[in-house]
Amino acid sequence: MFLHFAGAPVLKCINHGAQIAEWDLRSCHPDTAGLRGLFSVRVECAIDRSYRKANKELISAFVERWQMETNTFHLPFGEMSISLEDVSFLLKIPVTGKVVEVDNFARYTEESRADAIKMVSNLLGVSAEEAEEEVNITKGLTVRKHWLKSRWCPKAGSIPRNYPPVECTARAYLLYLLSCTLFADKSGSRVSIALLKLLEDLEDVGNYAWGAAALAYLYRHLGSATRVLVSQIAGYLTLLEVCFQID
């Protein structure tokens, strides 16, 4: 099904799907099998299912008909929405399980800053000094995607002799992947450190309801995009597209 509504303003669609290919798992660590073995979470399915480009006309048309009060699209033939069943069927990621939430990262404070630096250092295997420098550069509870790529996925010919532990590489990759897919934001260049907390125990990652969180995140961005003077939309736009482009 493909619907088009004339007159809908075209939004700038922030889609990071093309960035996924910039991280080559085959070259970022010698233990490739061990690295993939840590991905008990089916979030990696998002690699194959994510569109590299967004259909801004289609997305804009549906945003025009989004109603925040009911979380549904008001269409000529009735109301429609994206359900958890749709997410599970289309993306093959968990929609039930542990709630995707992190305490102490709602706002920037000295306490949350200190926790963020400690988390980056411990979970990604870098020194406290390097972690603090990165947090200072972003001036928030985030790290740069460029830093993740250059640090854990160096270009061919510049791969270090001493690789970080495979668990740290796995966390860095999953953090990057989540920021390019399920939780894509409007910055395009930064990743929330809060997500890293959820990757602390790699064996437990698959127990989170990633699909439900991604849907709620998309709902929030749909609501924001309907406001006057808002000209952009982020979130996992692939989910919106696949639901309404089925033949």
Solvent accessible surface area in square Angstrom, and as a share of the most:
residue,aa,sasa,rsa
1,M,74,0.33
2,F,117,0.49
3,L,41,0.20
4,H,116,0.52
5,F,24,0.10
6,A,93,0.72
7,G,81,0.77
8,A,21,0.16
9,P,83,0.53
10,V,85,0.49
11,L,14,0.07
12,K,127,0.54
13,C,23,0.14
14,I,18,0.09
15,N,42,0.22
16,H,8,0.04
17,G,1,0.01
18,A,57,0.44
19,Q,44,0.19
20,I,8,0.04
21,A,79,0.61
22,E,95,0.43
23,W,10,0.04
24,D,53,0.28
25,L,10,0.05
26,R,189,0.69
27,S,39,0.25
28,C,3,0.02
29,H,17,0.08
30,P,91,0.58
31,D,65,0.33
32,T,37,0.22
33,A,85,0.66
34,G,27,0.26
35,L,0,0.00
36,R,115,0.42
37,G,63,0.60
38,L,43,0.22
39,F,19,0.08
40,S,68,0.44
41,V,3,0.02
42,R,128,0.47
43,V,1,0.01
44,E,33,0.15
45,C,37,0.22
46,A,4,0.03
47,I,35,0.18
48,D,127,0.66
49,R,83,0.30
50,S,8,0.05
51,Y,82,0.31
52,R,97,0.35
53,K,173,0.73
54,A,27,0.21
55,N,46,0.23
56,K,97,0.41
57,E,77,0.35
58,L,2,0.01
59,I,0,0.00
60,S,3,0.02
61,A,1,0.00
62,F,1,0.00
63,V,6,0.04
64,E,89,0.40
65,R,57,0.21
66,W,9,0.03
67,Q,64,0.28
68,M,95,0.42
69,E,146,0.66
70,T,74,0.43
71,N,59,0.30
72,T,22,0.13
73,F,0,0.00
74,H,77,0.34
75,L,15,0.07
76,P,114,0.71
77,F,124,0.52
78,G,32,0.31
79,E,104,0.47
80,M,59,0.26
81,S,40,0.26
82,I,2,0.01
83,S,51,0.33
84,L,78,0.39
85,E,139,0.62
86,D,47,0.24
87,V,0,0.00
88,S,45,0.29
89,F,138,0.58
90,L,37,0.18
91,L,5,0.02
92,K,83,0.35
93,I,4,0.02
94,P,15,0.10
95,V,28,0.16
96,T,105,0.61
97,G,55,0.53
98,K,93,0.40
99,V,103,0.59
100,V,33,0.19
101,E,119,0.53
102,V,37,0.21
103,D,121,0.63
104,N,62,0.32
105,F,27,0.11
106,A,105,0.82
107,R,175,0.64
108,Y,103,0.39
109,T,41,0.24
110,E,129,0.58
111,E,116,0.52
112,S,1,0.01
113,R,46,0.17
114,A,56,0.43
115,D,52,0.27
116,A,0,0.00
117,I,21,0.11
118,K,131,0.55
119,M,22,0.10
120,V,1,0.00
121,S,19,0.12
122,N,94,0.48
123,L,17,0.08
124,L,0,0.00
125,G,39,0.38
126,V,10,0.06
127,S,60,0.39
128,A,55,0.42
129,E,129,0.58
130,E,44,0.20
131,A,0,0.00
132,E,69,0.31
133,E,105,0.47
134,E,3,0.01
135,V,1,0.00
136,N,71,0.36
137,I,78,0.40
138,T,2,0.01
139,K,169,0.72
140,G,13,0.13
141,L,21,0.11
142,T,31,0.18
143,V,1,0.00
144,R,72,0.26
145,K,8,0.04
146,H,120,0.54
147,W,20,0.07
148,L,0,0.00
149,K,47,0.20
150,S,59,0.38
151,R,85,0.31
152,W,3,0.01
153,C,15,0.09
154,P,19,0.12
155,K,173,0.73
156,A,98,0.76
157,G,88,0.84
158,S,71,0.46
159,I,60,0.31
160,P,60,0.38
161,R,235,0.86
162,N,135,0.69
163,Y,78,0.29
164,P,23,0.14
165,P,77,0.49
166,V,27,0.16
167,E,74,0.33
168,C,9,0.05
169,T,0,0.00
170,A,0,0.00
171,R,30,0.11
172,A,0,0.00
173,Y,5,0.02
174,L,2,0.01
175,L,0,0.00
176,Y,2,0.01
177,L,1,0.01
178,L,2,0.01
179,S,6,0.04
180,C,4,0.02
181,T,0,0.00
182,L,0,0.00
183,F,26,0.11
184,A,2,0.02
185,D,48,0.25
186,K,80,0.34
187,S,62,0.40
188,G,18,0.17
189,S,60,0.39
190,R,97,0.35
191,V,1,0.01
192,S,47,0.30
193,I,1,0.00
194,A,20,0.16
195,L,22,0.11
196,L,1,0.00
197,K,91,0.39
198,L,9,0.04
199,L,1,0.00
200,E,77,0.35
201,D,80,0.42
202,L,13,0.06
203,E,155,0.69
204,D,31,0.16
205,V,1,0.01
206,G,25,0.24
207,N,78,0.40
208,Y,25,0.10
209,A,10,0.07
210,W,0,0.00
211,G,0,0.00
212,A,31,0.24
213,A,22,0.17
214,A,0,0.00
215,L,10,0.05
216,A,61,0.47
217,Y,37,0.14
218,L,0,0.00
219,Y,46,0.17
220,R,161,0.59
221,H,21,0.09
222,L,0,0.00
223,G,4,0.03
224,S,28,0.18
225,A,7,0.05
226,T,51,0.30
227,R,147,0.54
228,V,132,0.76
229,L,175,0.87
230,V,45,0.26
231,S,71,0.46
232,Q,62,0.28
233,I,1,0.00
234,A,0,0.00
235,G,2,0.02
236,Y,7,0.03
237,L,2,0.01
238,T,2,0.01
239,L,0,0.00
240,L,1,0.00
241,E,5,0.02
242,V,26,0.15
243,C,18,0.10
244,F,2,0.01
245,Q,59,0.26
246,I,97,0.49
247,D,176,0.91
